[in-house]
């Protein structure tokens, strides 16, 4: 048994690790269901439920109510946006469904990075790629075989409208949805179509 002496009297106690926050859009139900079934068939998984990342996990000195307020202000009057499927993408240990990074999405991502103060993830900023993760943590020996199988998969839609963004908080491996921010939908565009925004059940 290893004995660790108590910290010296008067020394500050270590701070608990800060939670990780993310800003995401949930895919439409048809795409969410299709992704989960594909993951089950291939025996793979991503991190949590399928989600389109607007900001990768980050830490901040703001508390949760302050962060919700900051994002609410940053997204005030933000219009709904259409995202278009670009295709499957493969990186080391990861396979994901990539979306086109058009000017509207790139601008929204850049502005969301300014909300803080906060840490910056390696794949945000210039390296940002909007996506839904299909498989994460793929072992090297399985990558080629899995990639070959993925090439036969065709998503059930090639675009959808994002009508809301969600701020999530991850602590001790548990992800909670903190707040949903509706995006502005002009009346002339208010017609039936494939939409995203509500958190999947």
C-alpha positions as CSV (number, residue, x, y, z in Angstrom):
1,X,0.0,0.0,0.0
2,X,1.4,3.4,-1.0
3,X,1.1,6.2,1.6
4,X,0.6,9.7,0.3
5,X,1.1,12.4,3.0
6,X,-1.5,15.1,3.3
7,X,-0.8,18.4,1.6
8,X,1.0,21.0,3.8
9,X,-1.3,23.1,5.9
10,X,-2.5,26.2,4.1
11,X,-1.8,24.8,0.6
12,X,-4.6,25.2,-1.9
13,X,-6.6,22.1,-2.7
14,X,-6.4,21.0,-6.3
15,X,-9.3,22.3,-8.5
16,X,-11.6,19.7,-10.0
17,X,-11.3,19.4,-13.7
18,X,-13.6,21.7,-15.7
19,X,-16.4,20.1,-17.7
20,X,-16.2,20.0,-21.5
21,X,-18.8,21.9,-23.5
22,X,-19.8,21.5,-27.1
23,X,-22.1,23.2,-29.6
24,X,-23.9,20.7,-31.8
25,X,-26.8,20.2,-34.2
26,X,-28.7,17.0,-34.0
27,X,-29.4,15.4,-37.4
28,X,-32.9,14.7,-38.7
29,X,-34.5,11.5,-37.2
30,X,-34.2,9.6,-40.5
31,X,-30.4,10.3,-40.7
32,X,-29.9,9.7,-36.9
33,X,-31.7,6.3,-37.2
34,X,-29.7,5.4,-40.3
35,X,-26.4,6.2,-38.7
36,X,-27.1,4.2,-35.6
37,X,-28.2,1.2,-37.6
38,X,-25.1,1.5,-39.7
39,X,-22.9,1.6,-36.5
40,X,-24.7,-1.4,-35.1
41,X,-24.3,-3.4,-38.4
42,X,-20.6,-2.5,-38.5
43,X,-20.0,-3.0,-34.8
44,X,-18.6,0.5,-34.4
45,X,-19.5,3.7,-32.5
46,X,-18.7,7.4,-32.3
47,X,-18.7,9.6,-29.2
48,X,-22.3,9.8,-27.9
49,X,-25.3,10.2,-30.2
50,X,-24.7,11.2,-33.8
51,X,-24.2,15.0,-34.0
52,X,-23.0,17.7,-36.3
53,X,-20.2,19.6,-34.5
54,X,-20.3,23.4,-34.6
55,X,-17.7,23.6,-31.8
56,X,-15.5,20.7,-30.7
57,X,-15.4,20.1,-26.9
58,X,-13.9,23.1,-25.0
59,X,-13.4,24.3,-21.5
60,X,-14.2,27.7,-20.1
61,X,-14.0,29.8,-16.9
62,X,-17.6,30.8,-17.4
63,X,-20.2,28.8,-15.4
64,X,-23.0,27.1,-17.3
65,X,-25.7,29.9,-17.0
66,X,-23.1,32.5,-18.1
67,X,-22.1,30.3,-21.1
68,X,-25.8,29.8,-22.1
69,X,-26.3,33.6,-21.9
70,X,-23.2,34.2,-24.1
71,X,-24.3,31.8,-26.7
72,X,-27.9,33.1,-26.7
73,X,-26.5,36.6,-27.4
74,X,-24.1,35.3,-30.1
75,X,-26.9,33.4,-31.8
76,X,-29.6,36.1,-31.6
77,X,-31.3,36.4,-35.0
78,X,-29.1,33.7,-36.5
79,X,-30.9,32.2,-39.6
80,X,-31.5,28.5,-40.1
81,X,-28.9,27.0,-42.5
82,X,-28.8,24.2,-45.0
83,X,-26.0,21.6,-44.7
84,X,-25.1,19.4,-47.6
85,X,-23.5,15.9,-47.5
86,X,-20.1,15.9,-49.0
87,X,-19.3,12.1,-48.5
88,X,-17.3,9.7,-46.4
89,X,-14.0,10.8,-45.1
90,X,-11.3,8.7,-43.5
91,X,-8.6,9.8,-41.0
92,X,-6.4,7.6,-38.8
93,X,-8.7,5.7,-36.5
94,X,-11.8,7.7,-37.6
95,X,-14.4,7.5,-40.3
96,X,-17.1,10.2,-40.6
97,X,-19.7,11.6,-42.9
98,X,-18.4,15.0,-44.0
99,X,-20.6,18.1,-44.9
100,X,-19.7,20.9,-47.2
101,X,-18.1,23.9,-45.5
102,X,-19.9,26.7,-47.3
103,X,-19.4,30.4,-46.4
104,X,-22.4,30.6,-44.1
105,X,-21.3,27.5,-42.0
106,X,-17.7,28.7,-41.9
107,X,-18.8,32.1,-40.7
108,X,-21.0,30.7,-38.0
109,X,-18.3,28.4,-36.8
110,X,-15.8,31.3,-36.6
111,X,-18.2,33.4,-34.7
112,X,-19.0,30.6,-32.2
113,X,-15.2,30.3,-31.5
114,X,-15.2,33.9,-30.2
115,X,-17.6,33.1,-27.4
116,X,-15.6,32.6,-24.2
117,X,-13.0,32.9,-22.8
118,X,-12.5,29.2,-23.7
119,X,-9.9,26.7,-24.8
120,X,-9.6,25.9,-28.5
121,X,-9.7,22.3,-29.9
122,X,-7.1,21.3,-32.5
123,X,-9.8,20.6,-35.2
124,X,-11.6,23.9,-34.8
125,X,-10.6,27.1,-36.8
126,X,-8.8,26.5,-40.1
127,X,-9.0,22.7,-39.7
128,X,-12.7,22.6,-39.0
129,X,-14.6,19.9,-40.8
130,X,-18.4,19.7,-40.2
131,X,-19.3,16.0,-39.8
132,X,-21.2,13.1,-38.2
133,X,-18.8,10.5,-36.8
134,X,-19.6,6.9,-37.8
135,X,-16.6,5.1,-36.2
136,X,-14.0,6.3,-33.7
137,X,-11.0,4.5,-32.3
138,X,-10.7,2.0,-35.2
139,X,-7.8,-0.4,-34.8
140,X,-5.1,-0.2,-37.5
141,X,-5.7,-3.8,-38.7
142,X,-9.4,-3.1,-39.2
143,X,-9.2,0.2,-41.0
144,X,-9.0,-1.0,-44.6
145,X,-11.7,-3.6,-44.2
146,X,-14.1,-1.2,-42.5
147,X,-13.4,1.6,-45.1
148,X,-14.3,-0.9,-47.9
149,X,-17.6,-1.7,-46.2
150,X,-18.4,2.0,-45.6
151,X,-18.1,2.7,-49.4
152,X,-21.2,0.7,-50.0
153,X,-23.3,2.9,-47.6
154,X,-25.5,5.7,-49.0
155,X,-27.1,8.1,-46.6
156,X,-30.8,8.5,-46.8
157,X,-30.6,12.2,-47.6
158,X,-28.0,14.5,-49.2
159,X,-28.9,17.8,-47.3
160,X,-31.0,19.0,-44.4
161,X,-31.9,22.3,-42.7
162,X,-30.5,23.0,-39.2
163,X,-33.2,24.9,-37.3
164,X,-31.6,24.8,-33.8
165,X,-28.2,24.3,-32.1
166,X,-27.7,22.7,-28.7
167,X,-25.1,23.4,-26.0
168,X,-24.0,20.2,-24.3
169,X,-21.9,19.6,-21.2
170,X,-19.7,16.4,-20.7
171,X,-18.5,15.6,-17.2
172,X,-17.2,12.2,-16.0
173,X,-18.2,10.6,-19.3
174,X,-21.9,11.8,-19.2
175,X,-23.2,14.2,-21.8
176,X,-26.1,16.5,-20.9
177,X,-28.0,18.9,-23.1
178,X,-27.9,22.2,-21.4
179,X,-29.8,24.5,-23.7
180,X,-31.3,24.5,-27.2
181,X,-31.1,27.7,-29.3
182,X,-33.7,28.0,-32.1
183,X,-32.5,29.5,-35.3
184,X,-34.5,32.1,-37.2
185,X,-36.7,30.7,-40.0
186,X,-38.0,33.3,-42.5
187,X,-41.8,32.9,-43.1
188,X,-41.4,32.4,-46.9
189,X,-39.2,29.4,-46.1
190,X,-41.7,27.8,-43.7
191,X,-42.7,24.8,-45.7
192,X,-42.4,21.0,-45.2
193,X,-38.9,19.6,-45.6
194,X,-36.2,17.7,-43.9
195,X,-35.3,19.5,-40.7
196,X,-32.8,19.1,-37.8
197,X,-32.7,20.6,-34.4
198,X,-34.5,18.5,-31.7
199,X,-32.3,16.2,-29.6
200,X,-32.8,12.5,-30.6
201,X,-34.6,10.3,-28.1
